[in-house]
Amino acid sequence: MLLSNDRVFGSLLGLCLADALGSTFEGMERKQLQRRFDCPSAAIEYAMQRDSLQYTDDGQMTLVLAEYLSENSNIDPTELMRAFVREYEPWRGYGRGARALLEAFRDDAEYEFMAEHLFPGGSLGNGAAMRVAPVGLRFVGDIEKIREQAKLSAWPTHRHELGIEGAQLIALATSFAVTEEQVHPAVLAEFLLPKCSTMVFQNRIRKLMHLKSLDEIEQFGNGIEAHESVVTALACFSLNPKDYRAAVAAAFWQGGDTDTIGAMTGALVGAHVGPAFSSSMPLERLEQGAAFVAHVRKLAERLT
């Protein structure tokens, strides 16, 4: 399938912006957030007033993966890890496990052992899912290729089946967002359910199928584990597939890992609608402003 630059640009920009905005509330309990603000739109309006909006490790690793895929037709996990290490900026808020692995690889330490044993069975966090949207964009419409390459993109840091499957689901949903005009929770769930291999994700995708309102999103979690955040992002997107602001505001409204849930949501909506949402957003305060936006646009052209 031929993919327009706008869809890729919208997805990458949507991810980085939601990541930066969502970092405003990272770690806040859902009840604390909802006591502070009257509604989701009030929360996102507050975040948009910040003087400076910088993306976190979510945005940085996504852009590295997009650059990698713009130059390579298949992912070599070792070479991808090397690319992650080259761009590694610890101050962007990398989690403990990611820092340990990146620094072990950089320092020629026991990286492979740590990747397998730092967490029992490997990491089941959402770090692979947060950065995987470029896989769905690069191989849009090719389901098996997306599943294969999403796993390879996860492998440098995530070896647990839930961490890998979370990445596969977001990559597949990104492709779905591009190719399908009509999106709602039931149709997205029907598409993803046959691709799930773990019971944990099967059960959550079945619940997504019956989702009707914002108030029901809480059941999917807000944590750093893949199974506690991936379906949350799918829910926020599928309830508001054409409304970027409403979708990412719903993601922030869940509390917890707001930057990552927001990033995944923003990538999906951007892939669906392109960059039109950005006209009302504070792009001038995102990283280096116009220069950064131009960089992302050129990257989208290369990835396409």
Salt bridges, closest charged atoms under 4 A:
ASP6 OD1 - ARG297 NH1 3.79
GLU45 OE2 - ARG245 NH1 2.46
GLU67 OE2 - HIS295 NE2 3.97
GLU67 OE1 - ARG302 NH2 2.88
GLU79 OE2 - ARG82 NH1 2.51
GLU89 OE1 - ARG92 NE 2.72
ASP107 OD1 - ARG106 NE 2.89
GLU112 OE1 - ARG159 NH1 3.24
GLU116 OE2 - ARG159 NH1 3.04
GLU148 OE1 - LYS145 NZ 3.88
GLU181 OE2 - LYS242 NZ 3.13
GLU218 OE1 - ARG30 NE 3.42
GLU228 OE2 - ARG204 NH2 2.85
GLU284 OE2 - ARG285 NE 3.54
GLU287 OE2 - ARG92 NH1 2.99
